[in-house]
Amino acid sequence: MLRTTTRKAKDNIRKYIIDNAPEEMTENGEDFAAVARAIFDRFKEEKSGEYYKRFPELEVFTDWAQGLACDGLFLYYYNTPAIDAIGDILEETQEERERYTEDQAEERLTWLIYREIKSALRH
């Protein structure tokens, strides 16, 4: 099992994001910074306004993700198991995957996606 802060885990999360982001966001290929900027711009466009400024950004991002944002990137809220996705990203065994409920896996995966997008925007 990889720790979420390792370079390998971060690379796996970035690959997951690129592989599942809408096609129009990945036109530049593997340029993660461009993909992260496109995802974050869409998030800000769709969740802008005074109402959302009253809540922590991660909370608003999670709400946005649960609404089928960005096509297939957040499908784990609906029809693909987040436990499997995060288990693959962190290279977990079946036993390690069973520590999470589906809700916990969804929350953690959304946080990891958010963290990597924000990290890319800072650099």
FITINU-740989 format. One record per residue: chain; residue in one letter; residue number from 1; x, y, z of N, C-alpha, C in turn. Coordinates in pm, whole numbers, plus 50000, padded with zeros to 5 digits. Layout:
BEGIN
ATOM / ch / aa / i / npx / npy / npz / capx / capy / capz / cpx / cpy / cpz
ATOM / A / a / NUM / X / Y / Z / X / Y / Z / X / Y / Z
...
***
This chain:
BEGIN
ATOM / ch / aa / i / npx / npy / npz / capx / capy / capz / cpx / cpy / cpz
ATOM / A / m / 1 / 50084 / 49882 / 50000 / 50000 / 50000 / 50000 / 50088 / 50124 / 50000
ATOM / A / l / 2 / 50053 / 50219 / 49914 / 50125 / 50345 / 49907 / 50063 / 50447 / 50002
ATOM / A / r / 3 / 50147 / 50527 / 50062 / 50095 / 50641 / 50138 / 50053 / 50747 / 50037
ATOM / A / t / 4 / 49949 / 50822 / 50069 / 49896 / 50919 / 49973 / 49993 / 51033 / 49943
ATOM / A / t / 5 / 50095 / 51049 / 50024 / 50190 / 51158 / 50004 / 50313 / 51117 / 49923
ATOM / A / t / 6 / 50322 / 50991 / 49884 / 50439 / 50948 / 49806 / 50428 / 50997 / 49662
ATOM / A / r / 7 / 50543 / 51011 / 49597 / 50547 / 51054 / 49457 / 50467 / 50957 / 49370
ATOM / A / k / 8 / 50481 / 50826 / 49393 / 50412 / 50725 / 49313 / 50260 / 50740 / 49328
ATOM / A / a / 9 / 50211 / 50758 / 49450 / 50066 / 50776 / 49471 / 50017 / 50902 / 49402
ATOM / A / k / 10 / 50091 / 51010 / 49412 / 50052 / 51135 / 49346 / 50050 / 51119 / 49195
ATOM / A / d / 11 / 50150 / 51048 / 49142 / 50152 / 51022 / 48997 / 50031 / 50937 / 48956
ATOM / A / n / 12 / 49996 / 50838 / 49038 / 49880 / 50754 / 49009 / 49750 / 50834 / 49012
ATOM / A / i / 13 / 49739 / 50927 / 49106 / 49620 / 51012 / 49115 / 49611 / 51101 / 48990
ATOM / A / r / 14 / 49724 / 51158 / 48952 / 49726 / 51243 / 48833 / 49690 / 51164 / 48707
ATOM / A / k / 15 / 49740 / 51042 / 48697 / 49706 / 50957 / 48583 / 49556 / 50927 / 48584
ATOM / A / y / 16 / 49500 / 50898 / 48700 / 49356 / 50872 / 48713 / 49277 / 50994 / 48664
ATOM / A / i / 17 / 49319 / 51112 / 48704 / 49250 / 51235 / 48663 / 49256 / 51252 / 48511
ATOM / A / i / 18 / 49375 / 51238 / 48455 / 49391 / 51254 / 48310 / 49310 / 51148 / 48235
ATOM / A / d / 19 / 49314 / 51024 / 48282 / 49242 / 50914 / 48215 / 49091 / 50931 / 48220
ATOM / A / n / 20 / 49040 / 51002 / 48320 / 48896 / 51013 / 48340 / 48838 / 51152 / 48314
ATOM / A / a / 21 / 48924 / 51248 / 48285 / 48877 / 51384 / 48255 / 48811 / 51387 / 48117
ATOM / A / p / 22 / 48721 / 51481 / 48095 / 48659 / 51494 / 47964 / 48764 / 51512 / 47854
ATOM / A / e / 23 / 48736 / 51457 / 47738 / 48831 / 51459 / 47627 / 48877 / 51600 / 47591
ATOM / A / e / 24 / 48784 / 51697 / 47594 / 48823 / 51833 / 47557 / 48923 / 51894 / 47655
ATOM / A / m / 25 / 48933 / 51838 / 47774 / 49029 / 51888 / 47873 / 49166 / 51823 / 47859
ATOM / A / t / 26 / 49173 / 51715 / 47783 / 49301 / 51643 / 47768 / 49357 / 51655 / 47627
ATOM / A / e / 27 / 49315 / 51757 / 47554 / 49364 / 51776 / 47417 / 49514 / 51798 / 47412
ATOM / A / n / 28 / 49571 / 51850 / 47519 / 49716 / 51872 / 47525 / 49791 / 51749 / 47575
ATOM / A / g / 29 / 49726 / 51636 / 47573 / 49791 / 51512 / 47613 / 49809 / 51501 / 47762
ATOM / A / e / 30 / 49931 / 51474 / 47803 / 49961 / 51446 / 47942 / 50000 / 51570 / 48023
ATOM / A / d / 31 / 49965 / 51689 / 47978 / 49998 / 51812 / 48050 / 49902 / 51827 / 48168
ATOM / A / f / 32 / 49944 / 51775 / 48283 / 49854 / 51773 / 48398 / 49815 / 51913 / 48444
ATOM / A / a / 33 / 49908 / 52007 / 48437 / 49875 / 52143 / 48481 / 49761 / 52202 / 48398
ATOM / A / a / 34 / 49760 / 52175 / 48269 / 49653 / 52225 / 48182 / 49520 / 52156 / 48214
ATOM / A / v / 35 / 49524 / 52027 / 48240 / 49403 / 51952 / 48275 / 49348 / 52003 / 48409
ATOM / A / a / 36 / 49437 / 52019 / 48507 / 49396 / 52068 / 48638 / 49333 / 52206 / 48627
ATOM / A / r / 37 / 49393 / 52294 / 48547 / 49339 / 52429 / 48529 / 49201 / 52422 / 48465
ATOM / A / a / 38 / 49182 / 52337 / 48365 / 49053 / 52324 / 48297 / 48945 / 52272 / 48393
ATOM / A / i / 39 / 48980 / 52173 / 48474 / 48884 / 52119 / 48571 / 48848 / 52225 / 48674
ATOM / A / f / 40 / 48949 / 52293 / 48727 / 48923 / 52393 / 48829 / 48844 / 52511 / 48773
ATOM / A / d / 41 / 48875 / 52551 / 48650 / 48799 / 52660 / 48588 / 48652 / 52622 / 48571
ATOM / A / r / 42 / 48626 / 52498 / 48530 / 48487 / 52454 / 48515 / 48417 / 52452 / 48651
ATOM / A / f / 43 / 48488 / 52404 / 48752 / 48433 / 52404 / 48888 / 48396 / 52545 / 48931
ATOM / A / k / 44 / 48486 / 52638 / 48915 / 48460 / 52776 / 48957 / 48346 / 52838 / 48877
ATOM / A / e / 45 / 48338 / 52806 / 48748 / 48232 / 52859 / 48663 / 48095 / 52805 / 48707
ATOM / A / e / 46 / 48090 / 52676 / 48737 / 47963 / 52614 / 48771 / 47922 / 52636 / 48917
ATOM / A / k / 47 / 48016 / 52667 / 49002 / 47986 / 52686 / 49144 / 48025 / 52825 / 49193
ATOM / A / s / 48 / 48011 / 52922 / 49107 / 48044 / 53059 / 49149 / 47921 / 53122 / 49215
ATOM / A / g / 49 / 47940 / 53234 / 49273 / 47829 / 53307 / 49333 / 47848 / 53326 / 49482
ATOM / A / e / 50 / 47774 / 53421 / 49533 / 47784 / 53456 / 49675 / 47747 / 53340 / 49767
ATOM / A / y / 51 / 47650 / 53260 / 49728 / 47607 / 53149 / 49812 / 47723 / 53056 / 49846
ATOM / A / y / 52 / 47803 / 53021 / 49747 / 47910 / 52925 / 49766 / 48029 / 52982 / 49843
ATOM / A / k / 53 / 48040 / 53111 / 49851 / 48152 / 53173 / 49922 / 48141 / 53154 / 50073
ATOM / A / r / 54 / 48026 / 53109 / 50119 / 48004 / 53089 / 50263 / 48054 / 52954 / 50311
ATOM / A / f / 55 / 48098 / 52867 / 50220 / 48138 / 52732 / 50255 / 48284 / 52709 / 50219
ATOM / A / p / 56 / 48350 / 52618 / 50289 / 48489 / 52584 / 50254 / 48495 / 52532 / 50110
ATOM / A / e / 57 / 48600 / 52566 / 50040 / 48612 / 52529 / 49899 / 48605 / 52379 / 49876
ATOM / A / l / 58 / 48668 / 52299 / 49961 / 48663 / 52154 / 49945 / 48520 / 52103 / 49956
ATOM / A / e / 59 / 48443 / 52160 / 50046 / 48302 / 52119 / 50062 / 48222 / 52150 / 49935
ATOM / A / v / 60 / 48245 / 52266 / 49876 / 48176 / 52303 / 49752 / 48224 / 52214 / 49637
ATOM / A / f / 61 / 48354 / 52186 / 49633 / 48410 / 52098 / 49529 / 48347 / 51959 / 49538
ATOM / A / t / 62 / 48333 / 51907 / 49658 / 48272 / 51775 / 49678 / 48127 / 51776 / 49633
ATOM / A / d / 63 / 48054 / 51880 / 49666 / 47915 / 51893 / 49622 / 47909 / 51894 / 49469
ATOM / A / w / 64 / 47999 / 51967 / 49408 / 48006 / 51975 / 49261 / 48038 / 51837 / 49203
ATOM / A / a / 65 / 48134 / 51768 / 49261 / 48174 / 51636 / 49211 / 48058 / 51537 / 49218
ATOM / A / q / 66 / 47976 / 51545 / 49319 / 47863 / 51454 / 49336 / 47753 / 51477 / 49233
ATOM / A / g / 67 / 47760 / 51585 / 49160 / 47660 / 51616 / 49059 / 47703 / 51575 / 48919
ATOM / A / l / 68 / 47786 / 51474 / 48908 / 47837 / 51423 / 48780 / 47915 / 51529 / 48703
ATOM / A / a / 69 / 47994 / 51605 / 48772 / 48078 / 51706 / 48708 / 48186 / 51639 / 48624
ATOM / A / c / 70 / 48226 / 51706 / 48520 / 48338 / 51660 / 48435 / 48318 / 51520 / 48380
ATOM / A / d / 71 / 48201 / 51492 / 48335 / 48172 / 51363 / 48271 / 48212 / 51245 / 48359
ATOM / A / g / 72 / 48312 / 51169 / 48321 / 48345 / 51045 / 48391 / 48439 / 51057 / 48509
ATOM / A / l / 73 / 48492 / 51173 / 48535 / 48591 / 51187 / 48642 / 48538 / 51146 / 48779
ATOM / A / f / 74 / 48413 / 51175 / 48806 / 48355 / 51145 / 48937 / 48246 / 51038 / 48931
ATOM / A / l / 75 / 48252 / 50951 / 48833 / 48151 / 50846 / 48819 / 48146 / 50752 / 48939
ATOM / A / y / 76 / 48249 / 50750 / 49018 / 48250 / 50662 / 49135 / 48140 / 50698 / 49235
ATOM / A / y / 77 / 48080 / 50813 / 49220 / 47964 / 50845 / 49304 / 47838 / 50774 / 49256
ATOM / A / y / 78 / 47842 / 50720 / 49135 / 47720 / 50664 / 49076 / 47728 / 50518 / 49036
ATOM / A / n / 79 / 47830 / 50481 / 48960 / 47824 / 50344 / 48907 / 47957 / 50269 / 48901
ATOM / A / t / 80 / 48063 / 50325 / 48950 / 48189 / 50251 / 48959 / 48238 / 50259 / 49102
ATOM / A / p / 81 / 48286 / 50151 / 49156 / 48325 / 50151 / 49298 / 48448 / 50239 / 49327
ATOM / A / a / 82 / 48432 / 50333 / 49416 / 48544 / 50417 / 49458 / 48648 / 50334 / 49532
ATOM / A / i / 83 / 48605 / 50230 / 49600 / 48699 / 50143 / 49672 / 48800 / 50084 / 49576
ATOM / A / d / 84 / 48753 / 50040 / 49459 / 48845 / 49984 / 49361 / 48936 / 50091 / 49302
ATOM / A / a / 85 / 48881 / 50208 / 49273 / 48961 / 50315 / 49215 / 49072 / 50358 / 49310
ATOM / A / i / 86 / 49038 / 50383 / 49435 / 49140 / 50427 / 49530 / 49236 / 50312 / 49564
ATOM / A / g / 87 / 49183 / 50190 / 49565 / 49269 / 50074 / 49587 / 49372 / 50058 / 49478
ATOM / A / d / 88 / 49332 / 50082 / 49353 / 49427 / 50074 / 49242 / 49529 / 50188 / 49250
ATOM / A / i / 89 / 49482 / 50308 / 49280 / 49571 / 50424 / 49290 / 49677 / 50402 / 49398
ATOM / A / l / 90 / 49635 / 50349 / 49513 / 49727 / 50330 / 49626 / 49790 / 50191 / 49629
ATOM / A / e / 91 / 49761 / 50112 / 49526 / 49817 / 49977 / 49512 / 49790 / 49893 / 49637
ATOM / A / e / 92 / 49664 / 49891 / 49678 / 49624 / 49819 / 49799 / 49586 / 49675 / 49768
ATOM / A / t / 93 / 49605 / 49591 / 49866 / 49558 / 49453 / 49857 / 49407 / 49452 / 49881
ATOM / A / q / 94 / 49344 / 49338 / 49857 / 49200 / 49327 / 49881 / 49168 / 49351 / 50029
ATOM / A / e / 95 / 49252 / 49300 / 50115 / 49232 / 49319 / 50259 / 49240 / 49467 / 50297
ATOM / A / e / 96 / 49335 / 49539 / 50240 / 49349 / 49682 / 50269 / 49229 / 49761 / 50215
ATOM / A / r / 97 / 49175 / 49719 / 50102 / 49059 / 49787 / 50044 / 48936 / 49771 / 50131
ATOM / A / e / 98 / 48926 / 49663 / 50202 / 48808 / 49635 / 50284 / 48800 / 49721 / 50409
ATOM / A / r / 99 / 48901 / 49800 / 50437 / 48898 / 49891 / 50552 / 48801 / 50007 / 50531
ATOM / A / y / 100 / 48770 / 50039 / 50406 / 48686 / 50153 / 50373 / 48543 / 50111 / 50345
ATOM / A / t / 101 / 48451 / 50198 / 50380 / 48316 / 50185 / 50326 / 48319 / 50257 / 50191
ATOM / A / e / 102 / 48218 / 50237 / 50111 / 48212 / 50306 / 49982 / 48207 / 50457 / 50002
ATOM / A / d / 103 / 48133 / 50504 / 50100 / 48126 / 50648 / 50128 / 48262 / 50704 / 50167
ATOM / A / q / 104 / 48336 / 50632 / 50250 / 48469 / 50676 / 50290 / 48564 / 50682 / 50170
ATOM / A / a / 105 / 48554 / 50583 / 50083 / 48639 / 50580 / 49964 / 48605 / 50696 / 49870
ATOM / A / e / 106 / 48478 / 50726 / 49853 / 48437 / 50839 / 49769 / 48492 / 50970 / 49825
ATOM / A / e / 107 / 48478 / 50988 / 49954 / 48527 / 51110 / 50019 / 48678 / 51124 / 50004
ATOM / A / r / 108 / 48748 / 51016 / 50027 / 48894 / 51020 / 50020 / 48942 / 51043 / 49877
ATOM / A / l / 109 / 48880 / 50977 / 49781 / 48921 / 50995 / 49642 / 48893 / 51137 / 49595
ATOM / A / t / 110 / 48781 / 51193 / 49633 / 48751 / 51332 / 49597 / 48853 / 51426 / 49658
ATOM / A / w / 111 / 48890 / 51402 / 49782 / 48991 / 51486 / 49847 / 49125 / 51473 / 49775
ATOM / A / l / 112 / 49165 / 51353 / 49736 / 49292 / 51334 / 49665 / 49292 / 51405 / 49530
ATOM / A / i / 113 / 49180 / 51398 / 49459 / 49168 / 51468 / 49330 / 49179 / 51618 / 49352
ATOM / A / y / 114 / 49106 / 51668 / 49450 / 49110 / 51811 / 49483 / 49252 / 51854 / 49519
ATOM / A / r / 115 / 49317 / 51776 / 49603 / 49454 / 51809 / 49647 / 49550 / 51818 / 49529
ATOM / A / e / 116 / 49543 / 51724 / 49437 / 49634 / 51725 / 49323 / 49604 / 51841 / 49228
ATOM / A / i / 117 / 49477 / 51871 / 49209 / 49441 / 51985 / 49123 / 49493 / 52114 / 49185
ATOM / A / k / 118 / 49469 / 52134 / 49314 / 49517 / 52256 / 49381 / 49670 / 52264 / 49380
ATOM / A / s / 119 / 49735 / 52151 / 49397 / 49881 / 52148 / 49395 / 49934 / 52191 / 49258
ATOM / A / a / 120 / 49872 / 52143 / 49152 / 49915 / 52180 / 49018 / 49895 / 52328 / 48991
ATOM / A / l / 121 / 49792 / 52387 / 49048 / 49764 / 52527 / 49026 / 49863 / 52617 / 49100
ATOM / A / r / 122 / 49924 / 52567 / 49205 / 50022 / 52646 / 49282 / 50157 / 52652 / 49214
ATOM / A / h / 123 / 50183 / 52562 / 49121 / 50317 / 52556 / 49059 / 50320 / 52616 / 48923
***
